[in-house]
Amino acid sequence: MFIQITNIFVGIMIILIPFMLLFVLVKKIFVKRQGKRKFGT
């Protein structure tokens, strides 16, 4: 039972980590763009 729970947790982590990295990357790009424009949409 314990092994199954850890396997599910590892699976979730493997799925979530790339999404988190992508989110951080997009956030950095967005901040850079906003910095250049000085919030002028």
C-alpha positions in Angstrom: 0.0 0.0 0.0 2.8 2.4 1.0 4.7 1.7 -2.3 1.6 2.5 -4.3 1.2 5.9 -2.6 4.8 6.8 -3.2 4.5 5.7 -6.9 1.5 8.0 -7.4 3.3 10.9 -5.6 6.4 10.4 -7.8 4.1 10.4 -10.9 2.5 13.6 -9.9 5.9 15.2 -9.2 7.2 14.2 -12.7 4.1 15.7 -14.3 4.1 18.9 -12.2 7.8 19.8 -12.3 7.9 20.7 -16.1 4.7 22.8 -15.7 6.3 24.7 -12.8 9.5 25.3 -14.8 7.4 26.5 -17.8 5.4 28.8 -15.5 8.6 30.3 -14.0 10.0 30.8 -17.5 6.8 32.5 -18.9 6.7 34.7 -15.8 10.3 35.8 -16.3 9.6 36.6 -20.0 6.4 38.5 -19.0 8.2 40.5 -16.4 11.0 41.4 -18.9 8.4 42.6 -21.5 6.6 44.6 -18.9 9.9 46.2 -17.8 10.7 47.3 -21.3 7.2 48.7 -22.0 7.0 50.3 -18.5 3.4 48.9 -18.1 2.2 50.7 -21.3 -0.3 48.3 -22.9 
